Amino acid sequence: MIGECRRLVIGSGPYADSAEELTPVRLDWISAVPLAMIAVVLLAAPKLASIRRIEREDFPPRSS
């Protein structure tokens, strides 16, 4: 995964000559904040994105 992220950042391999459309960090750096937060949470607790949890009827989790 780290290797794939590296290729994405430096724009090599399948990412050569591509342009980011959903999160254009170079044009709108603040758009990287939600992306970074999600990445940190999922790397820290990957079970939060488990299919079983997502498929439950009460997804998304209710606030307490």
HTML snippet that shows the backbone in 3Dmol.js (N, CA, C, O; Angstrom):
<script src="https://3Dmol.org/build/3Dmol-min.js"></script>
<div id="view" style="width:600px;height:400px;position:relative"></div>
<script>
const pdb = `
ATOM      1  N   MET A   1       0.823  -1.182   0.000  1.00  0.00           N
ATOM      2  CA  MET A   1       0.000   0.000   0.000  1.00  0.00           C
ATOM      3  C   MET A   1       0.873   1.254   0.000  1.00  0.00           C
ATOM      4  O   MET A   1       0.570   2.232  -0.684  1.00  0.00           O
ATOM      5  N   ILE A   2       1.939   1.216   0.761  1.00  0.00           N
ATOM      6  CA  ILE A   2       2.836   2.377   0.806  1.00  0.00           C
ATOM      7  C   ILE A   2       3.470   2.605  -0.566  1.00  0.00           C
ATOM      8  O   ILE A   2       3.628   3.748  -0.996  1.00  0.00           O
ATOM      9  N   GLY A   3       3.831   1.524  -1.248  1.00  0.00           N
ATOM     10  CA  GLY A   3       4.406   1.649  -2.585  1.00  0.00           C
ATOM     11  C   GLY A   3       3.427   2.263  -3.572  1.00  0.00           C
ATOM     12  O   GLY A   3       3.803   3.080  -4.412  1.00  0.00           O
ATOM     13  N   GLU A   4       2.165   1.859  -3.461  1.00  0.00           N
ATOM     14  CA  GLU A   4       1.133   2.412  -4.347  1.00  0.00           C
ATOM     15  C   GLU A   4       0.932   3.901  -4.070  1.00  0.00           C
ATOM     16  O   GLU A   4       0.784   4.695  -4.999  1.00  0.00           O
ATOM     17  N   CYS A   5       0.927   4.271  -2.804  1.00  0.00           N
ATOM     18  CA  CYS A   5       0.805   5.694  -2.437  1.00  0.00           C
ATOM     19  C   CYS A   5       1.995   6.492  -2.964  1.00  0.00           C
ATOM     20  O   CYS A   5       1.840   7.626  -3.417  1.00  0.00           O
ATOM     21  N   ARG A   6       3.177   5.894  -2.900  1.00  0.00           N
ATOM     22  CA  ARG A   6       4.368   6.559  -3.413  1.00  0.00           C
ATOM     23  C   ARG A   6       4.233   6.815  -4.914  1.00  0.00           C
ATOM     24  O   ARG A   6       4.511   7.919  -5.383  1.00  0.00           O
ATOM     25  N   ARG A   7       3.804   5.788  -5.675  1.00  0.00           N
ATOM     26  CA  ARG A   7       3.611   5.958  -7.124  1.00  0.00           C
ATOM     27  C   ARG A   7       2.574   7.042  -7.422  1.00  0.00           C
ATOM     28  O   ARG A   7       2.721   7.811  -8.372  1.00  0.00           O
ATOM     29  N   LEU A   8       1.540   7.092  -6.610  1.00  0.00           N
ATOM     30  CA  LEU A   8       0.503   8.101  -6.788  1.00  0.00           C
ATOM     31  C   LEU A   8       1.060   9.501  -6.572  1.00  0.00           C
ATOM     32  O   LEU A   8       0.809  10.405  -7.369  1.00  0.00           O
ATOM     33  N   VAL A   9       1.819   9.679  -5.491  1.00  0.00           N
ATOM     34  CA  VAL A   9       2.365  11.003  -5.156  1.00  0.00           C
ATOM     35  C   VAL A   9       3.363  11.488  -6.205  1.00  0.00           C
ATOM     36  O   VAL A   9       3.343  12.657  -6.588  1.00  0.00           O
ATOM     37  N   ILE A  10       4.238  10.589  -6.670  1.00  0.00           N
ATOM     38  CA  ILE A  10       5.242  11.035  -7.649  1.00  0.00           C
ATOM     39  C   ILE A  10       4.741  10.959  -9.083  1.00  0.00           C
ATOM     40  O   ILE A  10       5.425  11.409 -10.003  1.00  0.00           O
ATOM     41  N   GLY A  11       3.556  10.394  -9.284  1.00  0.00           N
ATOM     42  CA  GLY A  11       2.959  10.352 -10.618  1.00  0.00           C
ATOM     43  C   GLY A  11       3.631   9.392 -11.570  1.00  0.00           C
ATOM     44  O   GLY A  11       3.843   9.712 -12.739  1.00  0.00           O
ATOM     45  N   SER A  12       3.971   8.208 -11.072  1.00  0.00           N
ATOM     46  CA  SER A  12       4.601   7.223 -11.944  1.00  0.00           C
ATOM     47  C   SER A  12       3.664   6.045 -12.200  1.00  0.00           C
ATOM     48  O   SER A  12       2.593   5.952 -11.601  1.00  0.00           O
ATOM     49  N   GLY A  13       4.073   5.159 -13.082  1.00  0.00           N
ATOM     50  CA  GLY A  13       3.269   3.977 -13.386  1.00  0.00           C
ATOM     51  C   GLY A  13       1.923   4.356 -13.980  1.00  0.00           C
ATOM     52  O   GLY A  13       1.858   5.195 -14.879  1.00  0.00           O
ATOM     53  N   PRO A  14       0.838   3.745 -13.485  1.00  0.00           N
ATOM     54  CA  PRO A  14      -0.480   4.034 -14.047  1.00  0.00           C
ATOM     55  C   PRO A  14      -0.961   5.458 -13.765  1.00  0.00           C
ATOM     56  O   PRO A  14      -1.955   5.905 -14.339  1.00  0.00           O
ATOM     57  N   TYR A  15      -0.259   6.167 -12.885  1.00  0.00           N
ATOM     58  CA  TYR A  15      -0.658   7.536 -12.530  1.00  0.00           C
ATOM     59  C   TYR A  15       0.054   8.596 -13.361  1.00  0.00           C
ATOM     60  O   TYR A  15      -0.215   9.786 -13.202  1.00  0.00           O
ATOM     61  N   ALA A  16       0.950   8.187 -14.237  1.00  0.00           N
ATOM     62  CA  ALA A  16       1.675   9.144 -15.077  1.00  0.00           C
ATOM     63  C   ALA A  16       0.683   9.909 -15.953  1.00  0.00           C
ATOM     64  O   ALA A  16      -0.203   9.315 -16.568  1.00  0.00           O
ATOM     65  N   ASP A  17       0.835  11.191 -16.000  1.00  0.00           N
ATOM     66  CA  ASP A  17      -0.010  12.081 -16.815  1.00  0.00           C
ATOM     67  C   ASP A  17      -1.485  12.060 -16.404  1.00  0.00           C
ATOM     68  O   ASP A  17      -2.357  12.375 -17.213  1.00  0.00           O
ATOM     69  N   SER A  18      -1.764  11.692 -15.154  1.00  0.00           N
ATOM     70  CA  SER A  18      -3.155  11.724 -14.696  1.00  0.00           C
ATOM     71  C   SER A  18      -3.393  12.998 -13.888  1.00  0.00           C
ATOM     72  O   SER A  18      -2.447  13.651 -13.447  1.00  0.00           O
ATOM     73  N   ALA A  19      -4.653  13.339 -13.703  1.00  0.00           N
ATOM     74  CA  ALA A  19      -5.017  14.527 -12.940  1.00  0.00           C
ATOM     75  C   ALA A  19      -6.072  14.156 -11.898  1.00  0.00           C
ATOM     76  O   ALA A  19      -7.068  13.508 -12.220  1.00  0.00           O
ATOM     77  N   GLU A  20      -5.855  14.562 -10.673  1.00  0.00           N
ATOM     78  CA  GLU A  20      -6.811  14.298  -9.600  1.00  0.00           C
ATOM     79  C   GLU A  20      -7.995  15.232  -9.755  1.00  0.00           C
ATOM     80  O   GLU A  20      -7.823  16.442  -9.900  1.00  0.00           O
ATOM     81  N   GLU A  21      -9.187  14.678  -9.726  1.00  0.00           N
ATOM     82  CA  GLU A  21     -10.383  15.493  -9.898  1.00  0.00           C
ATOM     83  C   GLU A  21     -11.190  15.627  -8.612  1.00  0.00           C
ATOM     84  O   GLU A  21     -11.809  16.666  -8.381  1.00  0.00           O
ATOM     85  N   LEU A  22     -11.194  14.598  -7.775  1.00  0.00           N
ATOM     86  CA  LEU A  22     -12.020  14.645  -6.567  1.00  0.00           C
ATOM     87  C   LEU A  22     -11.371  15.433  -5.440  1.00  0.00           C
ATOM     88  O   LEU A  22     -12.052  16.165  -4.721  1.00  0.00           O
ATOM     89  N   THR A  23     -10.065  15.291  -5.281  1.00  0.00           N
ATOM     90  CA  THR A  23      -9.347  15.998  -4.228  1.00  0.00           C
ATOM     91  C   THR A  23      -8.095  16.631  -4.832  1.00  0.00           C
ATOM     92  O   THR A  23      -6.996  16.104  -4.663  1.00  0.00           O
ATOM     93  N   PRO A  24      -8.247  17.749  -5.530  1.00  0.00           N
ATOM     94  CA  PRO A  24      -7.097  18.377  -6.192  1.00  0.00           C
ATOM     95  C   PRO A  24      -6.226  19.147  -5.190  1.00  0.00           C
ATOM     96  O   PRO A  24      -6.312  20.371  -5.092  1.00  0.00           O
ATOM     97  N   VAL A  25      -5.390  18.415  -4.451  1.00  0.00           N
ATOM     98  CA  VAL A  25      -4.616  18.995  -3.358  1.00  0.00           C
ATOM     99  C   VAL A  25      -3.706  20.124  -3.828  1.00  0.00           C
ATOM    100  O   VAL A  25      -3.513  21.101  -3.104  1.00  0.00           O
ATOM    101  N   ARG A  26      -3.157  20.005  -5.003  1.00  0.00           N
ATOM    102  CA  ARG A  26      -2.255  21.065  -5.493  1.00  0.00           C
ATOM    103  C   ARG A  26      -2.994  22.373  -5.731  1.00  0.00           C
ATOM    104  O   ARG A  26      -2.409  23.448  -5.592  1.00  0.00           O
ATOM    105  N   LEU A  27      -4.268  22.296  -6.088  1.00  0.00           N
ATOM    106  CA  LEU A  27      -5.054  23.507  -6.329  1.00  0.00           C
ATOM    107  C   LEU A  27      -5.826  23.942  -5.089  1.00  0.00           C
ATOM    108  O   LEU A  27      -6.071  25.132  -4.893  1.00  0.00           O
ATOM    109  N   ASP A  28      -6.208  22.986  -4.258  1.00  0.00           N
ATOM    110  CA  ASP A  28      -7.019  23.262  -3.070  1.00  0.00           C
ATOM    111  C   ASP A  28      -6.486  22.412  -1.922  1.00  0.00           C
ATOM    112  O   ASP A  28      -7.037  21.351  -1.627  1.00  0.00           O
ATOM    113  N   TRP A  29      -5.413  22.875  -1.269  1.00  0.00           N
ATOM    114  CA  TRP A  29      -4.724  22.061  -0.267  1.00  0.00           C
ATOM    115  C   TRP A  29      -5.600  21.691   0.917  1.00  0.00           C
ATOM    116  O   TRP A  29      -5.386  20.648   1.533  1.00  0.00           O
ATOM    117  N   ILE A  30      -6.574  22.515   1.247  1.00  0.00           N
ATOM    118  CA  ILE A  30      -7.436  22.227   2.396  1.00  0.00           C
ATOM    119  C   ILE A  30      -8.310  20.990   2.141  1.00  0.00           C
ATOM    120  O   ILE A  30      -8.804  20.372   3.084  1.00  0.00           O
ATOM    121  N   SER A  31      -8.496  20.637   0.877  1.00  0.00           N
ATOM    122  CA  SER A  31      -9.289  19.445   0.560  1.00  0.00           C
ATOM    123  C   SER A  31      -8.599  18.166   1.020  1.00  0.00           C
ATOM    124  O   SER A  31      -9.234  17.113   1.079  1.00  0.00           O
ATOM    125  N   ALA A  32      -7.322  18.238   1.346  1.00  0.00           N
ATOM    126  CA  ALA A  32      -6.591  17.064   1.819  1.00  0.00           C
ATOM    127  C   ALA A  32      -6.887  16.743   3.279  1.00  0.00           C
ATOM    128  O   ALA A  32      -6.608  15.630   3.726  1.00  0.00           O
ATOM    129  N   VAL A  33      -7.440  17.681   4.029  1.00  0.00           N
ATOM    130  CA  VAL A  33      -7.686  17.465   5.460  1.00  0.00           C
ATOM    131  C   VAL A  33      -8.658  16.304   5.697  1.00  0.00           C
ATOM    132  O   VAL A  33      -8.310  15.391   6.445  1.00  0.00           O
ATOM    133  N   PRO A  34      -9.856  16.289   5.102  1.00  0.00           N
ATOM    134  CA  PRO A  34     -10.749  15.141   5.334  1.00  0.00           C
ATOM    135  C   PRO A  34     -10.144  13.823   4.847  1.00  0.00           C
ATOM    136  O   PRO A  34     -10.306  12.787   5.493  1.00  0.00           O
ATOM    137  N   LEU A  35      -9.460  13.863   3.729  1.00  0.00           N
ATOM    138  CA  LEU A  35      -8.816  12.666   3.195  1.00  0.00           C
ATOM    139  C   LEU A  35      -7.770  12.136   4.172  1.00  0.00           C
ATOM    140  O   LEU A  35      -7.706  10.932   4.422  1.00  0.00           O
ATOM    141  N   ALA A  36      -6.958  13.021   4.720  1.00  0.00           N
ATOM    142  CA  ALA A  36      -5.931  12.618   5.681  1.00  0.00           C
ATOM    143  C   ALA A  36      -6.549  12.067   6.964  1.00  0.00           C
ATOM    144  O   ALA A  36      -6.050  11.093   7.526  1.00  0.00           O
ATOM    145  N   MET A  37      -7.621  12.681   7.422  1.00  0.00           N
ATOM    146  CA  MET A  37      -8.279  12.206   8.640  1.00  0.00           C
ATOM    147  C   MET A  37      -8.835  10.798   8.453  1.00  0.00           C
ATOM    148  O   MET A  37      -8.689   9.950   9.334  1.00  0.00           O
ATOM    149  N   ILE A  38      -9.461  10.549   7.331  1.00  0.00           N
ATOM    150  CA  ILE A  38     -10.003   9.212   7.052  1.00  0.00           C
ATOM    151  C   ILE A  38      -8.874   8.196   6.960  1.00  0.00           C
ATOM    152  O   ILE A  38      -8.990   7.092   7.492  1.00  0.00           O
ATOM    153  N   ALA A  39      -7.794   8.554   6.298  1.00  0.00           N
ATOM    154  CA  ALA A  39      -6.661   7.640   6.172  1.00  0.00           C
ATOM    155  C   ALA A  39      -6.076   7.302   7.539  1.00  0.00           C
ATOM    156  O   ALA A  39      -5.771   6.140   7.804  1.00  0.00           O
ATOM    157  N   VAL A  40      -5.915   8.287   8.401  1.00  0.00           N
ATOM    158  CA  VAL A  40      -5.369   8.054   9.741  1.00  0.00           C
ATOM    159  C   VAL A  40      -6.287   7.141  10.550  1.00  0.00           C
ATOM    160  O   VAL A  40      -5.822   6.197  11.189  1.00  0.00           O
ATOM    161  N   VAL A  41      -7.582   7.419  10.524  1.00  0.00           N
ATOM    162  CA  VAL A  41      -8.530   6.597  11.280  1.00  0.00           C
ATOM    163  C   VAL A  41      -8.538   5.159  10.781  1.00  0.00           C
ATOM    164  O   VAL A  41      -8.530   4.227  11.584  1.00  0.00           O
ATOM    165  N   LEU A  42      -8.554   4.969   9.467  1.00  0.00           N
ATOM    166  CA  LEU A  42      -8.591   3.613   8.922  1.00  0.00           C
ATOM    167  C   LEU A  42      -7.283   2.859   9.121  1.00  0.00           C
ATOM    168  O   LEU A  42      -7.297   1.638   9.277  1.00  0.00           O
ATOM    169  N   LEU A  43      -6.160   3.560   9.118  1.00  0.00           N
ATOM    170  CA  LEU A  43      -4.889   2.901   9.409  1.00  0.00           C
ATOM    171  C   LEU A  43      -4.793   2.526  10.886  1.00  0.00           C
ATOM    172  O   LEU A  43      -4.210   1.498  11.229  1.00  0.00           O
ATOM    173  N   ALA A  44      -5.365   3.358  11.763  1.00  0.00           N
ATOM    174  CA  ALA A  44      -5.328   3.084  13.199  1.00  0.00           C
ATOM    175  C   ALA A  44      -6.328   2.004  13.592  1.00  0.00           C
ATOM    176  O   ALA A  44      -6.047   1.197  14.478  1.00  0.00           O
ATOM    177  N   ALA A  45      -7.486   1.978  12.949  1.00  0.00           N
ATOM    178  CA  ALA A  45      -8.539   1.022  13.313  1.00  0.00           C
ATOM    179  C   ALA A  45      -9.238   0.522  12.053  1.00  0.00           C
ATOM    180  O   ALA A  45     -10.344   0.971  11.751  1.00  0.00           O
ATOM    181  N   PRO A  46      -8.625  -0.390  11.316  1.00  0.00           N
ATOM    182  CA  PRO A  46      -9.211  -0.859  10.054  1.00  0.00           C
ATOM    183  C   PRO A  46     -10.561  -1.550  10.214  1.00  0.00           C
ATOM    184  O   PRO A  46     -11.319  -1.626   9.248  1.00  0.00           O
ATOM    185  N   LYS A  47     -10.881  -2.051  11.390  1.00  0.00           N
ATOM    186  CA  LYS A  47     -12.169  -2.716  11.591  1.00  0.00           C
ATOM    187  C   LYS A  47     -13.343  -1.741  11.468  1.00  0.00           C
ATOM    188  O   LYS A  47     -14.482  -2.172  11.285  1.00  0.00           O
ATOM    189  N   LEU A  48     -13.082  -0.448  11.564  1.00  0.00           N
ATOM    190  CA  LEU A  48     -14.145   0.541  11.409  1.00  0.00           C
ATOM    191  C   LEU A  48     -14.745   0.510  10.007  1.00  0.00           C
ATOM    192  O   LEU A  48     -15.877   0.952   9.808  1.00  0.00           O
ATOM    193  N   ALA A  49     -14.005  -0.002   9.045  1.00  0.00           N
ATOM    194  CA  ALA A  49     -14.489  -0.050   7.663  1.00  0.00           C
ATOM    195  C   ALA A  49     -14.864  -1.464   7.246  1.00  0.00           C
ATOM    196  O   ALA A  49     -14.958  -1.754   6.054  1.00  0.00           O
ATOM    197  N   SER A  50     -15.076  -2.337   8.207  1.00  0.00           N
ATOM    198  CA  SER A  50     -15.381  -3.727   7.847  1.00  0.00           C
ATOM    199  C   SER A  50     -16.738  -3.826   7.160  1.00  0.00           C
ATOM    200  O   SER A  50     -17.656  -3.063   7.461  1.00  0.00           O
ATOM    201  N   ILE A  51     -16.850  -4.762   6.248  1.00  0.00           N
ATOM    202  CA  ILE A  51     -18.092  -4.969   5.497  1.00  0.00           C
ATOM    203  C   ILE A  51     -19.230  -5.340   6.440  1.00  0.00           C
ATOM    204  O   ILE A  51     -20.357  -4.880   6.258  1.00  0.00           O
ATOM    205  N   ARG A  52     -18.953  -6.158   7.435  1.00  0.00           N
ATOM    206  CA  ARG A  52     -20.014  -6.548   8.375  1.00  0.00           C
ATOM    207  C   ARG A  52     -20.611  -5.321   9.061  1.00  0.00           C
ATOM    208  O   ARG A  52     -21.827  -5.220   9.226  1.00  0.00           O
ATOM    209  N   ARG A  53     -19.754  -4.403   9.452  1.00  0.00           N
ATOM    210  CA  ARG A  53     -20.234  -3.197  10.128  1.00  0.00           C
ATOM    211  C   ARG A  53     -21.053  -2.327   9.165  1.00  0.00           C
ATOM    212  O   ARG A  53     -22.099  -1.800   9.545  1.00  0.00           O
ATOM    213  N   ILE A  54     -20.594  -2.180   7.951  1.00  0.00           N
ATOM    214  CA  ILE A  54     -21.281  -1.340   6.970  1.00  0.00           C
ATOM    215  C   ILE A  54     -22.625  -1.941   6.577  1.00  0.00           C
ATOM    216  O   ILE A  54     -23.585  -1.206   6.346  1.00  0.00           O
ATOM    217  N   GLU A  55     -22.704  -3.266   6.499  1.00  0.00           N
ATOM    218  CA  GLU A  55     -23.939  -3.924   6.083  1.00  0.00           C
ATOM    219  C   GLU A  55     -25.002  -4.002   7.183  1.00  0.00           C
ATOM    220  O   GLU A  55     -26.143  -4.371   6.904  1.00  0.00           O
ATOM    221  N   ARG A  56     -24.657  -3.668   8.404  1.00  0.00           N
ATOM    222  CA  ARG A  56     -25.651  -3.710   9.481  1.00  0.00           C
ATOM    223  C   ARG A  56     -26.759  -2.692   9.235  1.00  0.00           C
ATOM    224  O   ARG A  56     -26.544  -1.663   8.594  1.00  0.00           O
ATOM    225  N   GLU A  57     -27.931  -2.993   9.748  1.00  0.00           N
ATOM    226  CA  GLU A  57     -29.069  -2.091   9.547  1.00  0.00           C
ATOM    227  C   GLU A  57     -28.885  -0.745  10.213  1.00  0.00           C
ATOM    228  O   GLU A  57     -29.413   0.254   9.725  1.00  0.00           O
ATOM    229  N   ASP A  58     -28.153  -0.687  11.312  1.00  0.00           N
ATOM    230  CA  ASP A  58     -28.027   0.564  12.057  1.00  0.00           C
ATOM    231  C   ASP A  58     -26.820   1.402  11.609  1.00  0.00           C
ATOM    232  O   ASP A  58     -26.420   2.329  12.313  1.00  0.00           O
ATOM    233  N   PHE A  59     -26.235   1.083  10.440  1.00  0.00           N
ATOM    234  CA  PHE A  59     -25.137   1.892   9.925  1.00  0.00           C
ATOM    235  C   PHE A  59     -25.710   3.163   9.307  1.00  0.00           C
ATOM    236  O   PHE A  59     -26.719   3.045   8.611  1.00  0.00           O
ATOM    237  N   PRO A  60     -25.182   4.336   9.486  1.00  0.00           N
ATOM    238  CA  PRO A  60     -24.008   4.665  10.278  1.00  0.00           C
ATOM    239  C   PRO A  60     -24.297   4.613  11.775  1.00  0.00           C
ATOM    240  O   PRO A  60     -25.451   4.650  12.201  1.00  0.00           O
ATOM    241  N   PRO A  61     -23.213   4.527  12.571  1.00  0.00           N
ATOM    242  CA  PRO A  61     -23.399   4.430  14.024  1.00  0.00           C
ATOM    243  C   PRO A  61     -24.182   5.621  14.560  1.00  0.00           C
ATOM    244  O   PRO A  61     -23.996   6.756  14.121  1.00  0.00           O
ATOM    245  N   ARG A  62     -25.042   5.347  15.495  1.00  0.00           N
ATOM    246  CA  ARG A  62     -25.826   6.421  16.109  1.00  0.00           C
ATOM    247  C   ARG A  62     -24.989   7.205  17.093  1.00  0.00           C
ATOM    248  O   ARG A  62     -24.173   6.629  17.813  1.00  0.00           O
ATOM    249  N   SER A  63     -25.181   8.513  17.135  1.00  0.00           N
ATOM    250  CA  SER A  63     -24.466   9.352  18.101  1.00  0.00           C
ATOM    251  C   SER A  63     -25.068   9.156  19.477  1.00  0.00           C
ATOM    252  O   SER A  63     -26.276   8.969  19.625  1.00  0.00           O
ATOM    253  N   SER A  64     -24.205   9.204  20.484  1.00  0.00           N
ATOM    254  CA  SER A  64     -24.735   9.057  21.847  1.00  0.00           C
ATOM    255  C   SER A  64     -24.789  10.375  22.566  1.00  0.00           C
ATOM    256  O   SER A  64     -25.210  10.432  23.722  1.00  0.00           O
TER     257      SER A  64
END
`;
const viewer = $3Dmol.createViewer("view");
viewer.addModel(pdb, "pdb");
viewer.setStyle({}, {cartoon: {color: "spectrum"}});
viewer.zoomTo();
viewer.render();
</script>
